[in-house]
Amino acid sequence: MSKNLTSRAEDYSKWYNELVVKSDLAENSGVRGCMVIKPYGYAIWEKMQAQLDRMFKETGHENAYFPLFIPKSYLSKEASHVEGFAKECAVVTHYRLKNAEDGSGIVVDEDAKLEEELIVRPTSETIIWDTYRKWVQSYRDLPILVNQWANVVRWEMRTRLFLRTAEFLWQEGHTAHATKEEALEEAEQMMHVYAEFAESYMGVPVIKGTKTESERFAGAEETYCIEALMQDGKALQAGTSHFLGQNFAKAFDVKFATKEGNQEYVWATSWGVSTRLMGALVMTHSDDNGLVLPPKLAPIQVVIVPIYKGLDQLDAISEKVEPLVKELRSKGISVKYDKRDTHKPGFKFNEYELKGVPVRLAVGQRDLENGTYEVARRDTLTKESVKAEEIVEKVSSLLEDIQENIYNKALAFRKEHITEVDSYDDFKKVIEEKGGFVSAHWDGTAETEDKVKEETKATIRCIPLNSKKEEGKCMVTGKPSVQRVLFAKAY
C-alpha cells in the first residue's frame, strides 16, 4: 500500500488534506462545504464524545435535545448575537416541493411560503433561552445544567475537512444560574474540563485564557478558551466557554423569584467543542507516514498481523494469537487481528501506520518457534522482539508510554515556539519566519488589535490565565500595558 503523502515540509495544508482522506477519516460530500465522516473517523469522534460526556456528567450536567430550526424573530432578540451570526445563517423559507408543470423536475411550491422564516441552528442560545423561560420560576429551579450533542450549520464558502465545514458536529452546554458568581465559576470550570480532556486524552497541550472583546463569542461578556499550537506554527482554538451575563435572560425575559421574593434575571453560560478537535488531533501529532493517534482515543489500539505461508501456518499462528486477543480485550484494550488473505503483510503494515494504530504486533513462523512477537510502536517507528509471556504487560506499558510521549513531544514543540518580543519589527519577523505563539505587550485597544491583524494576519489568541502581571509598553503604540498577551496566525 503506497501512501504517497505530500510531506509536511513541502506543503503542510496539502499534507493535511491528503492525510484526512487517505487515512479514511473523512471525505468531501456531494453537498458543497459539507463532509462525510467515515467509520474510522467517526470511531475517534465517538471516543471523544464518550469521554467528554462522562466528564460533563461528573460535573452535574444532563443531556437534552432542542430543535434544529430557530424562528428568525428569536435571533433578533439579542442584538450582538444576531450580528455575530447573521452572515453564516442558512434560512428555510418554504415547506413544500412540487413537480414542475413542464415536467422538468422538482421545484419549490411558491404557495408554501412560511409565515416566518426558520434558521437552521448556527448555535442554540436563542431557542434554549426561550425554553428556559418556561422552566424557571423560582430559585428552586436553578441551576439548570444542560448539554446537547447536535449538528449545527454555519454557511462557509472556503472549507477544509474538520477545521471548517458548513455543517459540523459538536456539543453545546447551556446553563442558568441564580448568581453572577455561580455562572462565572461554571464558565471557568468548563474551560478547565476542556483543557483536561485535550491534554490527558488527546495528548494536546493547551494554553488557557480569555478572549479580547473583539474576539469574544457574539453575545458574551467573557469568553474563556483553550488554544493549541499545530506543527505548522498556527494556533487552533480547541474549545470555548462563555459567560453570557444576563443578556439572554433579558432578551427572553427569564426571571426567577429569589429567596427574599424579589424578581431577578437569570445568569447564563454556554460552552462547546466540535469535530474541529479531529483536525487538532491530526495536526498536532501526525507525521509524513500518516496519522499518529493517542492510545486513549485510537479506535484500534493494537493490531496483530500474521505472516504466513499456507493455511496450516495461519492456523498455528491463530491458535497462539486468539487467546492473546481475548486477554488484551479483557484489560480494556481494543485489538484487531487482521488475518485477511486478500492483502499481504507489507500492505497491512503500511495501512495501519497510515491509520496511526499505536502498537502493531507481527507474528510469523520464526516467532512461533522462538515464542516471541515483533512489536512496533507508531510514535517512534521503532521495533523490538518481545517474549510471548511478557507481551500483555509490554503492550499495556507501551500504550501508556506512547500517550505520554506524544504529549511531551507536542509540549516541547510549543515551548520552542513561544517567543517574547518587545518591538513591532521583531514581532513581524517572528510571525513571518518562525510562527508559533508570540508573547507581546498590547495597549488593550481594538484599534491596535485590528492594525496588527491587518498588517500581519496574526490575532490575539488569548490573554493567558494566571500569567504574571508585567508592566510594559505596547509593541505597536508604546502606550502602557499591564501584561503580555499571545498572538499567532490561526486556523
C-alpha positions in Angstrom: 0.0 0.0 0.0 1.7 3.2 -1.2 0.8 6.2 0.9 2.2 8.9 -1.5 1.6 11.6 1.1 2.9 15.1 0.4 5.4 15.9 3.2 4.6 18.5 5.8 7.7 20.5 4.9 6.7 20.6 1.2 3.1 21.7 1.7 1.5 21.4 5.2 -2.0 22.2 4.0 -1.9 19.6 1.2 -0.4 17.1 3.6 -3.3 17.6 6.0 -6.0 17.3 3.3 -4.4 14.2 1.8 -3.9 12.5 5.2 -7.5 13.0 6.3 -8.8 11.4 3.1 -6.2 8.6 2.7 -6.5 7.5 6.4 -10.2 7.1 6.0 -11.2 9.8 8.5 -13.5 11.9 6.2 -14.2 13.0 2.6 -16.0 15.8 0.8 -19.6 15.1 0.1 -22.0 15.9 -2.8 -23.2 18.9 -0.8 -20.8 21.8 -1.2 -19.0 22.6 2.0 -20.2 19.5 3.9 -18.2 16.4 4.8 -18.8 12.7 5.2 -17.2 11.4 8.4 -16.2 7.8 7.6 -16.5 5.0 10.1 -12.8 5.2 11.2 -13.1 9.0 11.7 -16.4 8.6 13.5 -15.0 6.0 15.8 -12.5 8.5 17.0 -15.2 11.1 17.5 -17.3 8.6 19.4 -14.4 8.0 21.8 -14.0 11.8 22.2 -17.8 12.1 22.7 -17.9 9.3 25.3 -15.1 10.7 27.4 -16.4 14.3 27.3 -19.9 13.1 28.1 -18.5 11.3 31.2 -16.7 14.4 32.3 -19.8 16.6 31.8 -22.0 14.2 33.9 -19.3 14.1 36.6 -19.7 17.9 36.9 -23.5 17.6 37.3 -24.7 18.2 33.7 -27.5 16.3 31.9 -28.1 15.8 28.2 -31.2 17.2 26.4 -32.1 18.0 22.8 -33.6 21.2 21.3 -35.0 21.9 17.8 -32.8 22.2 14.7 -34.9 25.1 13.5 -35.0 28.6 15.1 -37.6 31.2 14.3 -36.0 34.2 12.7 -37.5 36.5 15.3 -35.7 34.7 18.1 -32.3 35.6 16.7 -33.4 39.3 16.5 -33.9 39.5 20.3 -30.2 39.7 21.2 -28.6 42.3 19.0 -24.9 41.4 19.3 -25.7 37.7 18.9 -27.6 38.1 15.6 -24.9 40.4 14.3 -22.3 37.8 15.0 -24.1 35.0 13.1 -26.2 36.9 10.5 -23.8 36.2 7.6 -23.5 32.5 8.4 -27.1 31.5 8.6 -28.9 29.0 6.4 -32.6 30.1 6.0 -35.7 27.9 5.4 -38.3 29.9 3.5 -40.7 27.2 2.2 -42.2 24.0 3.5 -43.1 22.1 0.3 -41.9 21.0 -3.1 -44.0 20.1 -6.2 -43.5 18.7 -9.7 -42.8 21.4 -12.3 -45.6 21.9 -14.7 -43.3 21.4 -17.7 -42.1 18.1 -16.4 -38.5 19.3 -15.8 -38.3 18.0 -12.2 -39.0 19.2 -8.7 -39.5 22.9 -7.9 -40.3 24.9 -4.8 -44.0 25.4 -4.3 -44.3 29.2 -4.2 -47.7 28.8 -2.4 -45.9 27.1 0.5 -44.0 30.1 1.9 -43.5 30.0 5.7 -45.2 32.9 7.6 -41.9 33.3 9.4 -38.5 32.0 8.1 -36.7 29.4 10.1 -32.9 29.5 10.7 -31.0 26.2 10.7 -29.3 26.4 14.1 -25.8 28.1 14.0 -25.9 27.7 17.8 -28.8 27.2 20.2 -28.8 30.0 22.8 -32.0 31.6 21.5 -34.2 28.5 21.2 -32.9 27.3 24.6 -33.5 30.5 26.4 -37.0 30.8 25.0 -37.5 27.3 26.6 -35.8 28.2 29.9 -38.4 30.9 30.3 -41.0 28.1 30.8 -38.7 26.1 33.1 -37.7 28.8 35.6 -40.0 30.4 38.1 -38.0 30.5 41.4 -34.6 30.0 42.8 -35.6 26.4 43.4 -35.5 25.7 39.7 -31.8 26.8 39.4 -29.2 25.9 38.4 -30.1 24.3 35.1 -27.1 22.4 33.8 -27.9 21.1 30.3 -25.8 19.9 27.4 -26.8 18.8 24.0 -25.0 16.8 21.3 -26.0 18.1 17.9 -25.1 19.3 14.5 -25.0 23.0 13.5 -24.8 24.9 10.2 -22.6 27.9 9.7 -22.5 28.8 6.0 -18.9 28.6 4.9 -17.6 29.3 1.4 -14.0 28.2 2.0 -14.0 24.9 3.7 -11.5 22.3 5.0 -12.3 18.9 6.4 -13.0 19.0 10.1 -11.5 22.5 10.5 -14.1 24.5 8.7 -17.3 23.0 7.2 -20.8 24.3 6.6 -22.2 21.6 8.9 -20.3 20.1 11.8 -21.0 18.0 14.9 -20.5 19.4 18.4 -21.8 19.6 21.9 -23.1 22.8 23.4 -23.7 23.3 27.1 -26.2 25.9 28.2 -26.6 26.7 31.9 -28.7 29.0 34.0 -27.7 30.3 37.5 -29.1 32.4 40.3 -25.9 34.5 40.7 -23.2 36.0 38.6 -20.5 34.3 40.7 -22.0 30.8 40.0 -22.2 31.5 36.3 -18.6 32.7 36.2 -17.5 29.7 38.1 -19.3 27.4 35.7 -17.8 29.0 32.6 -14.3 28.8 34.1 -14.9 25.2 35.2 -15.8 24.0 31.7 -12.7 25.6 30.3 -10.7 23.5 32.7 -12.7 20.4 31.8 -11.9 21.0 28.1 -8.2 21.6 28.9 -8.0 18.3 30.9 -9.6 16.4 28.0 -7.3 17.9 25.4 -4.1 17.2 27.5 -5.0 13.9 29.2 -6.9 12.2 26.3 -5.9 14.0 23.0 -2.3 14.5 24.2 -2.6 18.1 23.0 -1.1 20.8 25.3 -3.2 23.9 25.5 -3.0 27.4 26.9 -6.0 28.6 29.0 -7.0 32.2 28.7 -9.7 34.7 27.9 -10.5 36.3 24.6 -10.3 40.0 23.9 -13.5 41.9 23.5 -13.4 41.8 19.7 -12.7 38.0 19.7 -15.4 37.1 22.1 -18.5 35.0 21.3 -21.3 37.1 20.0 -23.5 38.0 23.0 -20.9 37.0 25.6 -19.5 39.2 28.4 -16.4 37.0 28.8 -15.1 34.1 26.7 -12.7 31.6 28.2 -10.7 29.5 25.7 -8.1 26.8 25.2 -5.6 27.4 22.4 -3.4 24.7 20.9 -0.4 25.0 18.5 -0.2 23.0 15.3 3.0 21.7 13.7 3.0 24.5 11.1 3.2 27.1 13.8 -0.5 28.1 13.5 -2.8 28.3 16.5 -6.1 26.4 16.7 -8.9 27.3 19.1 -9.8 24.0 20.6 -12.7 24.9 22.9 -14.5 27.9 24.3 -16.7 28.6 27.3 -18.7 31.8 27.6 -20.1 33.9 30.5 -23.2 35.4 28.9 -24.2 37.6 31.9 -27.9 38.3 31.8 -28.0 39.2 28.1 -30.1 36.2 27.0 -32.2 36.2 30.2 -33.2 39.8 29.5 -33.7 39.2 25.8 -36.1 36.3 26.5 -37.5 37.6 29.9 -36.2 34.7 32.0 -36.7 35.8 35.6 -36.8 33.9 38.9 -38.2 34.7 42.4 -35.3 34.9 44.9 -35.5 33.6 48.5 -36.4 37.1 49.5 -39.3 37.1 47.0 -37.7 39.6 44.5 -37.7 39.1 40.8 -34.3 38.9 39.1 -32.9 37.9 35.8 -31.0 34.6 35.5 -27.3 34.4 34.8 -26.1 32.3 31.8 -23.2 30.4 30.3 -22.7 28.4 27.1 -19.7 26.3 26.1 -18.8 23.9 23.3 -16.3 21.8 21.4 -16.7 20.4 17.9 -15.3 18.0 15.3 -12.7 20.6 14.9 -10.9 18.6 17.6 -10.4 15.9 15.0 -8.3 18.4 13.0 -6.3 19.3 16.1 -5.6 15.7 16.7 -4.3 15.1 13.2 -2.2 18.3 13.0 -0.6 18.0 16.5 0.8 14.5 16.3 0.8 13.1 12.8 3.9 12.7 10.6 4.8 12.2 6.9 4.0 8.5 7.3 0.4 9.1 8.4 -1.7 9.5 11.5 -0.2 9.3 15.0 -3.1 8.7 17.4 -3.1 8.9 21.2 -3.9 5.4 22.5 -6.8 6.7 24.6 -8.7 7.8 21.5 -7.4 5.3 18.9 -10.3 3.1 17.6 -7.7 0.2 17.3 -5.0 0.4 20.0 -3.2 -2.8 18.9 -3.2 -4.6 15.6 -1.9 -8.1 15.2 -0.6 -9.1 11.7 0.2 -12.8 11.0 3.0 -13.6 8.5 2.4 -17.0 7.0 2.7 -19.3 4.0 -0.3 -21.5 3.7 -3.4 -22.1 5.9 -1.5 -24.6 8.2 0.8 -21.8 9.3 -2.1 -19.4 9.7 -4.0 -21.9 11.8 -0.9 -22.4 14.1 -0.5 -18.6 14.4 -4.2 -18.1 15.1 -4.1 -20.8 17.8 -1.4 -18.6 19.6 -2.9 -15.2 18.8 -6.6 -15.7 19.6 -6.1 -16.3 23.4 -3.9 -13.1 23.4 -6.7 -11.1 21.7 -9.1 -12.2 24.5 -6.7 -11.4 27.2 -5.9 -7.9 25.9 -9.6 -7.2 25.4 -10.3 -8.3 29.0 -8.0 -5.5 30.1 -10.0 -2.9 28.1 -7.5 -2.8 25.2 -9.1 -2.6 21.7 -7.4 -5.2 19.4 -7.7 -6.2 15.8 -6.4 -9.5 14.5 -6.0 -8.9 10.8 -5.8 -12.3 9.1 -7.3 -11.2 5.8 -5.9 -13.3 2.9 -6.6 -10.6 0.4 -3.7 -8.3 1.4 0.0 -9.0 2.1 1.6 -8.2 5.4 3.6 -5.3 3.9 0.3 -3.7 2.7 -1.2 -4.1 6.2 1.9 -2.6 7.9 1.6 0.5 5.7 -2.2 0.7 6.2 -2.0 0.6 10.0 0.9 3.0 10.0 -1.1 5.4 7.9 -4.1 5.0 10.2 -2.0 5.7 13.3 -2.6 2.5 15.2 -0.4 2.9 18.3 1.0 -0.6 18.6 1.5 -3.3 15.9 2.4 -6.9 16.7 3.7 -9.2 13.9 4.0 -12.9 14.3 5.4 -15.4 11.8 6.7 -19.0 11.8 10.0 -18.0 13.4 8.2 -16.1 16.1 6.2 -19.2 16.8 9.3 -21.3 17.1 11.0 -18.7 19.4 8.0 -17.8 21.4 8.1 -14.1 20.5 6.3 -11.2 18.9 7.7 -8.4 16.9 6.4 -5.2 18.5 6.3 -1.9 16.6 5.3 1.4 18.1 3.8 4.1 15.8 5.1 7.2 17.5 8.8 6.4 17.2 8.6 3.8 14.4 10.9 1.5 16.4 10.6 -2.3 16.7 11.7 -4.9 19.2 11.2 -8.6 19.8 9.2 -9.4 23.0 8.7 -12.8 24.6 5.2 -14.1 24.4 4.8 -14.4 28.2 5.7 -10.7 28.6 3.6 -9.4 25.7 0.4 -8.3 27.7 2.4 -6.3 30.2 4.6 -4.9 27.4 1.6 -3.7 25.4 -0.1 -2.2 28.4 3.0 -0.2 29.3 3.7 0.8 25.7 0.2 2.3 25.4 0.8 4.4 28.5 4.3 5.4 27.3 3.0 6.4 23.8 0.3 8.5 25.3 2.8 10.4 27.4 5.4 10.6 24.7 3.3 12.2 22.1 2.1 14.8 24.7 5.6 15.6 25.7 6.7 15.9 22.1 3.9 18.4 21.4 4.7 20.3 24.6 8.4 20.6 23.7 7.4 21.9 20.2 5.1 24.5 21.8 7.8 25.6 24.3 10.2 26.1 21.3 7.6 28.2 19.6 6.6 30.7 22.2 8.7 33.8 21.6 8.8 37.0 23.6 9.2 40.2 21.7 9.2 43.9 22.7 9.3 45.7 19.3 6.8 45.5 16.5 9.6 44.9 14.0 10.7 41.8 15.9 7.1 40.7 16.1 6.6 40.9 12.4 9.8 39.0 11.8 8.9 36.2 14.2 5.4 35.8 12.9 6.6 35.6 9.3 9.7 33.5 9.7 9.2 31.3 12.8 5.5 31.3 13.6 4.0 29.9 16.8 2.8 32.0 19.7 4.3 35.4 20.1 4.1 36.9 23.6 4.0 40.7 23.4 2.6 43.8 25.2 -0.6 45.3 23.9 -2.3 48.5 24.9 -5.7 47.0 25.2 -7.4 48.8 22.3 -9.3 47.3 19.5 -7.6 49.7 17.1 -4.2 48.3 17.8 -5.5 44.7 17.6 -7.1 45.5 14.2 -3.9 47.1 12.9 -1.8 44.0 13.9 -4.3 41.7 12.3 -4.5 43.7 9.1 -0.7 44.0 8.7 0.4 40.6 9.8 -2.7 38.3 9.8 -1.9 37.5 13.4 -4.6 37.8 16.1 -4.6 37.8 19.8 -5.3 34.2 20.6 -5.8 34.7 24.3 -4.9 36.7 27.4 -3.3 33.9 29.4 -4.9 33.0 32.7 -2.8 33.3 35.8 0.1 34.8 33.9 2.2 37.2 35.9 1.4 40.9 35.6 4.3 42.6 33.9 4.4 46.3 33.4 5.5 47.2 29.9 4.8 49.2 26.7 2.7 48.2 23.8 4.9 46.9 21.0 2.9 49.0 18.4 1.9 52.3 20.1 4.3 52.4 23.1 1.3 53.0 25.4 1.3 51.4 28.9 0.5 47.6 29.2 -0.1 45.6 32.3 0.7 42.1 30.9 1.7 40.2 27.8 -0.8 38.5 25.5 -0.4 35.7 23.0 -0.6 36.5 19.3 -0.5 33.9 16.4 -1.7 33.2 13.0 -4.6 30.8 13.4 -7.0 28.4 11.7 
